[in-house]
Amino acid sequence: MIEVSAMFVALAAVTVFMSALLLVSAGAKSLRTRHITEQMSTLGVPQHMMAFLIAAQIAGAAGAIAGLWWGSIGIAAAIGLTLYFAGAVAFHLRVGDRKGAYPAVVLTMASVALIVLRTATL
C-alpha cells in the first residue's frame, strides 16, 4: 500500500486548483473576449504578448502537474508562476487597479505555497 502524507495531499489539491484555474484563464485569453481584451488594454499589455501569456499559463499548469511526479519540475513551475502572478500584481498596481490586483496577489501566494509544499514533500 502506498502511504500518502497530508502534505502531499495539500500539494496535490493546490496543484489541481491552480492548474485548472490557469487552463481556464488561458482559454479565456485565447478566445479574446471583450472583457479580457479591455482588461489587457487597460493594463497596457500589448496584443502581441497574449500568445506568450497563454503559453506561460499552459506551461505553468503542465509543469505543476508534472511536478507531482518530478519535484524539481514542480518547483521550477511554481517559481515561474510566482513570477508570472507577481508581474500581474505589478501591472494592476501600476495603473491603480487595486481591485484587479487582489486576485493576482492571492494567486501569487498560492504559487509560493506550491514552492513550499513541493519542497517539503521531496
SULQUI-V624787 format. One record per pair of residues at least 4 apart in sequence whose ideal C-beta (glycine too) atoms are under 6 Angstrom apart, sorted by the first residue. I is the first residue (numbers start at 0). J is the second residue. Records with the same first field share a line. If there is no record, write none. Layout:
I: J, J
This chain:
3: 7
6: 119, 120
7: 120
9: 116
10: 14, 116, 117, 120
13: 112, 113
14: 18, 63
17: 63, 109
18: 60, 63, 64
21: 56, 59, 60
22: 60
24: 56
25: 53, 56, 57
27: 35
28: 35, 49, 53
29: 53
31: 36
33: 37
39: 44
42: 90, 94
44: 48
48: 52
54: 58
55: 83
58: 62
59: 76, 79, 80
62: 72, 76
63: 76
65: 69, 72
66: 72, 73, 76, 117
70: 117, 121
73: 117
74: 117
77: 110, 113, 114
80: 110
81: 110, 111
84: 103, 106, 107, 110
85: 107
87: 103
88: 100, 103, 104
91: 96, 99, 100, 103
92: 100
100: 104
112: 116
113: 117
